Amino acid sequence: MASLVSHPDEVRVISKRFGQGATNIDRYLELDGYKAVQKALAMQPDAIINEVKNSGLRGRGGAGFSTGMKWSFVPKQSAKPKYVLCNGDESEPGTCKDRLIFEHDPHTVIEGAMIAALAVGSHTAYIYIRGEYRYLSVIMQKAIKDAYAKGFLGKNIFGSGYDLDIYWHGGAGAYEVGEESALMESLEGKRGIPRIRPPFPAIVGLWGGPTVINNAETLAAVPHIILGGADWYAKLGTPKNGGTRLFCLSGNLNKPGVYELPMGYNLQKMIYEVGGGIPNGRSLKAVVPGGSSTPVLLPEEIDVPMDFDSLAKAGTMLGSGGVVVLDDTICIVKFALRTIKFYQHESCGWCIPCREGTDWLKKTLTRFHAGAGLKKDIDNIYYLAENMLGKTFCPLGDAAAMPTMAFVKKFRKEFEDHLEGKPCPFEKAGAAEPVMA
Amino acid sequence: MKFSDEFEARFTEMLTHYPTRRSALVPTLLYAQDEVGSLSDEVIEELARRLDLTELEVRNVISYYSMLTTKPRGKYNVQVCTNIACMLRGGEELLDHCKKKLGVGHKGTTQDGLFSLEEVECIGACSWAPAVQVNYDFHENLTKEKMDQVLDEYKKKLNH
């Protein structure tokens, strides 16, 4: 459904089966499918974990935590069943990569989840897909069914004596459920209210059992690592940032699309060469480098390698790989308002700093953008955001605070240009045509 | 309360996936809604009974998830994304266009019950913005003209 793009600089690992008909299990087998899990079945669990650790694979959901390390936290012995949970609740604005994986290569996610299960000694895995992605749920349910029919899932997989069940699960519209503890609540049939940690899911997760939760793209990388080897995968990227990742290029670009590039690929090159630069003769104003929750970068800040550590050094985050490009016709106040409107809408209301903070930010920014802003509002917006940072129950509060603080810090002049009843300098003439509320 | 055979088969199978019955709740609510049109009192009562929950517990979950609704929508729910990536490529203008074309506002339904309109948050189509979902179908790289065609096609679909 979603159209595919390509660029010569791409290094296709996760996307190598895109457009190859790999939703069909026989085709997937032709394309080296289910070889990695058979290799993993012959390995000791610790050896699988070490391989993934050495590959430098870090969580593709946004936090960038070492996947192998995460697996190693799961206790060897557990009175309660252990679980693997694939997070396919992709909803960070700017991110549309898991969608392509599920659409073109669902068996890789299954295979990755199987390998994760073998590594931590789990016999049950769930693949959670957001409710809006119904067509992908259909694809995934069929893929799972086909894998059972071949004897790859269920009792005694590949004749190994190991039992492993994988189930699909669906959401019903909630960004916050992408947060790992809220994801477990949702899977247990509840509101997606995050849980307090510790205990971490690796110790107390689904139904109280130790649980490994990985992003769909992370799990999709695992079979390639097991087959190709940790060294090969690690060398594709930069030190401590192994492999490639799917970058979702969106916004004011000539060639938006999802491109698979090595970790550490230069952001400037990504925008001007891979993404084809800014259309209509406009110039670059700002880049949101890793999904809406990551602090914005200015044009002079984009000569940076796109890996977790380099972007942290640049004061932002690699996040979920959603690169959103803004040209110079875009009003930052409006963009900040739209970002906050989202977080206000998605805040579960469980903890006060997030519930009140996002609401007051939305109110203040709405008034501000409408031309009724006061000078003190600018500092107040920053102060409201700062008072959420690190003080909320789950990272949704941080996700709202971080970009807001960066917008105010880096575009203060533009906020000042909206003061004293001045109309938004970016509002196009004629755009204010009345429409139904 | 009678659901389709397909729903019943899925429901029965889904219960075997989890150690608790309650776990089947969220996806089941969505499938029930797709079939009935909304999560009516009757549906809530039935699912609460089947999953050993109180109706309040079920309503509590419904109110959290943005796709779930207790009010009926039009046959085709037009969901226009205006989140950042779509906003940069005309998502808001597309929403305004739909409002005018359909004569309804956010969460409104046309009088003939054919279309509902909703402004939604990111639907995961950022690289193909601006994008709209009509029920579960994605329509991407839209312009006002393409949007008109999409709406016309749904109208035609009904006549066949």
Interface residues (C-beta under 8 A of the other chain):
Chain A: M1 A2 S3 V5 P81 E90 S91 E92 P93 G94 T95 C96 D98 R99 Y126 R130 G131 E132 Y133 R134 Y135 Y167 H169 G170 G171 A172 G173 A174 Y175 S186 L187 E188 G189 K190 R191 G192 W207 C248 L249 S250 G251 N252 P256 G257 V258 V288 S292 G322 V324 V325 L326 I330 F335 R338 T339 F342 H345 E346 C348 A431 E433 V435 M436 A437
Chain B: H17 Y18 P19 T20 R22 S23 A24 L25 V26 P27 L29 L30 L51 N60 V61 Y64 Y65 S66 M67 L68 T82 N83 I84 A85 M87 L88 R89 E93 D96 K99 K100 G103 V104 G105 H106 G108 E121 C122 I123 G124 A125 C126 S127 W128 A129 Q133 Y136 D137 F138 E140 N141
